[in-house]
Amino acid sequence: MNSLEALTSFLGWCTLINIGFLAFSTLMIKVAMDSISKIHSGMFSVPQSELPMLYLQYLSLYKILIMVFNLVPYLALRIIL
């Protein structure tokens, strides 16, 4: 197996796993917002009213990182192979 093919396969699996984590995190935040907010508010001393915006920032940043470090390199390698 060529090393570029192995790298392409690795990045493809990384992309799928990270998208799975992103979907799971989004689902958990959507389904259990109240209980998660109470826990995080107590743990980090953040007002509960600010947590929805922080959750959105977390999900947005994670999605951007997935695209930049997993999806785009994967697609670039798929194009050249």
Z-matrix of the N, CA and C atoms (Angstrom, degrees):
N
C 1 1.459
C 2 1.527 1 108.61
N 3 1.294 2 115.13 1 134.49
C 4 1.456 3 122.04 2 178.93
C 5 1.532 4 109.52 3 -69.56
N 6 1.323 5 116.95 4 146.37
C 7 1.465 6 119.64 5 -178.43
C 8 1.527 7 111.69 6 -66.26
N 9 1.343 8 117.76 7 -32.20
C 10 1.464 9 119.92 8 176.44
C 11 1.529 10 110.96 9 -68.42
N 12 1.321 11 116.62 10 -35.88
C 13 1.464 12 119.77 11 176.42
C 14 1.520 13 110.94 12 -66.19
N 15 1.330 14 116.44 13 -39.34
C 16 1.461 15 120.54 14 177.78
C 17 1.525 16 110.51 15 -65.38
N 18 1.315 17 116.64 16 -41.88
C 19 1.463 18 120.99 17 178.41
C 20 1.524 19 110.73 18 -64.32
N 21 1.328 20 116.71 19 -40.73
C 22 1.460 21 120.90 20 177.57
C 23 1.520 22 110.71 21 -61.83
N 24 1.303 23 116.32 22 -44.97
C 25 1.464 24 120.51 23 178.09
C 26 1.527 25 111.35 24 -63.05
N 27 1.322 26 116.42 25 -42.92
C 28 1.462 27 121.23 26 178.43
C 29 1.523 28 111.45 27 -60.01
N 30 1.334 29 116.73 28 -47.32
C 31 1.465 30 120.07 29 -179.66
C 32 1.522 31 111.70 30 -66.49
N 33 1.325 32 117.23 31 -33.76
C 34 1.459 33 120.06 32 176.44
C 35 1.522 34 111.68 33 -63.51
N 36 1.337 35 116.09 34 -45.56
C 37 1.465 36 119.25 35 178.15
C 38 1.524 37 111.74 36 -67.25
N 39 1.325 38 117.25 37 -38.41
C 40 1.472 39 120.54 38 176.76
C 41 1.527 40 110.35 39 -60.47
N 42 1.317 41 115.81 40 -41.86
C 43 1.463 42 120.35 41 179.20
C 44 1.518 43 110.89 42 -62.24
N 45 1.323 44 116.92 43 -47.30
C 46 1.471 45 120.22 44 179.98
C 47 1.528 46 112.30 45 -62.34
N 48 1.314 47 116.79 46 -43.58
C 49 1.468 48 120.44 47 -179.70
C 50 1.526 49 110.45 48 -64.90
N 51 1.329 50 116.89 49 -44.31
C 52 1.464 51 119.77 50 179.90
C 53 1.520 52 112.14 51 -66.31
N 54 1.322 53 118.01 52 -37.30
C 55 1.464 54 120.10 53 176.16
C 56 1.523 55 109.92 54 -66.03
N 57 1.325 56 117.54 55 -35.36
C 58 1.467 57 121.06 56 174.91
C 59 1.520 58 111.58 57 -62.52
N 60 1.332 59 116.68 58 -45.05
C 61 1.469 60 120.41 59 177.09
C 62 1.524 61 111.36 60 -62.77
N 63 1.332 62 116.43 61 -40.46
C 64 1.456 63 120.59 62 178.25
C 65 1.528 64 111.13 63 -63.09
N 66 1.323 65 116.71 64 -43.71
C 67 1.464 66 120.57 65 179.11
C 68 1.523 67 110.65 66 -65.04
N 69 1.334 68 116.95 67 -41.87
C 70 1.462 69 120.93 68 178.92
C 71 1.531 70 110.85 69 -63.86
N 72 1.328 71 116.88 70 -44.07
C 73 1.467 72 120.68 71 179.08
C 74 1.524 73 111.05 72 -62.67
N 75 1.321 74 116.16 73 -43.05
C 76 1.462 75 120.30 74 178.85
C 77 1.521 76 110.82 75 -62.44
N 78 1.318 77 116.18 76 -44.15
C 79 1.466 78 120.48 77 179.30
C 80 1.524 79 111.41 78 -62.98
N 81 1.321 80 117.09 79 -44.44
C 82 1.468 81 120.35 80 -179.44
C 83 1.522 82 111.19 81 -64.90
N 84 1.313 83 117.77 82 -40.03
C 85 1.462 84 120.40 83 178.63
C 86 1.525 85 109.62 84 -66.60
N 87 1.322 86 116.63 85 -40.47
C 88 1.467 87 120.26 86 -179.19
C 89 1.529 88 111.53 87 -68.26
N 90 1.327 89 117.53 88 -43.31
C 91 1.465 90 121.92 89 -174.83
C 92 1.524 91 111.99 90 -78.10
N 93 1.319 92 117.22 91 -43.05
C 94 1.464 93 120.74 92 -171.76
C 95 1.525 94 112.29 93 -115.91
N 96 1.310 95 117.39 94 39.54
C 97 1.469 96 121.48 95 -176.12
C 98 1.525 97 112.34 96 -56.96
N 99 1.330 98 118.18 97 -45.10
C 100 1.467 99 120.65 98 -175.44
C 101 1.525 100 112.37 99 -64.48
N 102 1.334 101 116.48 100 -49.02
C 103 1.467 102 118.35 101 -177.98
C 104 1.524 103 111.76 102 -69.70
N 105 1.325 104 117.32 103 -37.74
C 106 1.460 105 120.10 104 177.96
C 107 1.527 106 110.53 105 -65.87
N 108 1.330 107 116.27 106 -40.64
C 109 1.469 108 120.16 107 179.36
C 110 1.521 109 111.46 108 -62.13
N 111 1.332 110 117.21 109 -41.77
C 112 1.469 111 119.97 110 178.78
C 113 1.522 112 111.22 111 -62.75
N 114 1.328 113 116.53 112 -43.14
C 115 1.466 114 120.73 113 -179.52
C 116 1.531 115 110.59 114 -64.69
N 117 1.326 116 116.59 115 -50.13
C 118 1.468 117 120.05 116 -177.86
C 119 1.525 118 112.33 117 -67.71
N 120 1.312 119 116.73 118 -34.38
C 121 1.458 120 120.06 119 177.57
C 122 1.526 121 110.40 120 -62.76
N 123 1.317 122 116.30 121 -42.29
C 124 1.463 123 120.16 122 178.65
C 125 1.515 124 113.23 123 -70.89
N 126 1.336 125 116.57 124 -37.83
C 127 1.467 126 120.28 125 -177.33
C 128 1.521 127 112.70 126 -70.57
N 129 1.320 128 116.93 127 -39.74
C 130 1.456 129 120.65 128 -170.85
C 131 1.520 130 114.05 129 -113.24
N 132 1.313 131 118.20 130 6.35
C 133 1.461 132 123.37 131 179.18
C 134 1.535 133 112.26 132 53.77
N 135 1.314 134 115.10 133 43.57
C 136 1.464 135 122.24 134 177.58
C 137 1.519 136 107.05 135 -109.09
N 138 1.333 137 118.21 136 132.80
C 139 1.471 138 119.06 137 177.69
C 140 1.535 139 111.24 138 -58.90
N 141 1.323 140 115.51 139 140.60
C 142 1.459 141 120.27 140 -177.94
C 143 1.523 142 112.62 141 -60.30
N 144 1.307 143 117.46 142 -26.87
C 145 1.468 144 120.48 143 -179.41
C 146 1.536 145 112.26 144 -69.79
N 147 1.331 146 117.71 145 -23.27
C 148 1.465 147 121.40 146 -179.55
C 149 1.521 148 113.10 147 -88.07
N 150 1.313 149 117.78 148 -16.34
C 151 1.454 150 120.43 149 -173.27
C 152 1.529 151 114.96 150 -65.40
N 153 1.331 152 120.78 151 -38.62
C 154 1.474 153 117.36 152 177.90
C 155 1.531 154 113.09 153 -57.63
N 156 1.320 155 117.98 154 -38.87
C 157 1.464 156 120.41 155 177.67
C 158 1.526 157 110.70 156 -67.66
N 159 1.319 158 117.73 157 -39.01
C 160 1.464 159 120.48 158 177.97
C 161 1.526 160 111.16 159 -66.31
N 162 1.326 161 117.64 160 -37.90
C 163 1.468 162 121.17 161 176.48
C 164 1.522 163 110.36 162 -63.21
N 165 1.334 164 117.00 163 -42.46
C 166 1.455 165 121.19 164 178.97
C 167 1.530 166 110.76 165 -63.99
N 168 1.330 167 116.91 166 -41.30
C 169 1.465 168 120.26 167 177.68
C 170 1.527 169 110.86 168 -63.34
N 171 1.340 170 116.50 169 -41.68
C 172 1.464 171 121.28 170 178.54
C 173 1.519 172 110.78 171 -60.68
N 174 1.328 173 117.17 172 -48.96
C 175 1.459 174 120.75 173 -178.38
C 176 1.527 175 111.12 174 -65.46
N 177 1.319 176 117.34 175 -39.45
C 178 1.467 177 121.10 176 179.24
C 179 1.523 178 111.54 177 -65.01
N 180 1.319 179 117.03 178 -45.90
C 181 1.458 180 121.11 179 179.55
C 182 1.527 181 111.01 180 -64.14
N 183 1.322 182 117.33 181 -41.64
C 184 1.462 183 121.49 182 179.80
C 185 1.529 184 110.06 183 -63.25
N 186 1.340 185 116.93 184 -40.70
C 187 1.463 186 120.73 185 179.24
C 188 1.526 187 110.45 186 -64.96
N 189 1.318 188 117.51 187 -42.34
C 190 1.461 189 120.87 188 178.81
C 191 1.528 190 110.60 189 -63.67
N 192 1.327 191 117.25 190 -42.29
C 193 1.461 192 120.75 191 179.23
C 194 1.525 193 111.68 192 -64.22
N 195 1.332 194 117.24 193 -38.21
C 196 1.462 195 120.51 194 176.45
C 197 1.525 196 109.90 195 -61.11
N 198 1.325 197 115.98 196 -45.25
C 199 1.464 198 119.28 197 -178.66
C 200 1.522 199 111.80 198 -65.36
N 201 1.330 200 117.04 199 -44.34
C 202 1.463 201 120.51 200 -175.18
C 203 1.525 202 112.22 201 -71.34
N 204 1.330 203 117.49 202 -43.34
C 205 1.460 204 120.21 203 -172.10
C 206 1.526 205 114.90 204 -98.87
N 207 1.332 206 118.67 205 -13.59
C 208 1.454 207 120.31 206 -179.77
C 209 1.525 208 112.53 207 -120.89
N 210 1.311 209 116.53 208 -57.37
C 211 1.461 210 120.50 209 -171.26
C 212 1.523 211 113.11 210 -69.83
N 213 1.317 212 118.23 211 -49.07
C 214 1.467 213 120.62 212 -177.95
C 215 1.534 214 111.67 213 -63.73
N 216 1.349 215 119.92 214 -46.81
C 217 1.472 216 117.72 215 176.14
C 218 1.531 217 112.80 216 -61.82
N 219 1.328 218 116.80 217 -37.02
C 220 1.457 219 120.54 218 177.64
C 221 1.526 220 110.79 219 -61.39
N 222 1.326 221 116.71 220 -47.64
C 223 1.463 222 120.69 221 -179.33
C 224 1.534 223 111.20 222 -65.61
N 225 1.314 224 117.00 223 -38.97
C 226 1.468 225 120.27 224 178.04
C 227 1.535 226 110.97 225 -62.28
N 228 1.326 227 116.13 226 -43.24
C 229 1.462 228 119.24 227 178.16
C 230 1.524 229 111.78 228 -67.06
N 231 1.323 230 117.14 229 -37.14
C 232 1.466 231 120.36 230 177.04
C 233 1.523 232 111.00 231 -63.86
N 234 1.315 233 117.41 232 -35.90
C 235 1.463 234 121.13 233 -179.91
C 236 1.536 235 110.71 234 -67.80
N 237 1.331 236 116.61 235 -43.37
C 238 1.462 237 118.25 236 -175.93
C 239 1.523 238 113.29 237 -80.16
N 240 1.321 239 118.00 238 -18.04
C 241 1.470 240 118.66 239 179.05
C 242 1.470 241 109.46 240 -92.00
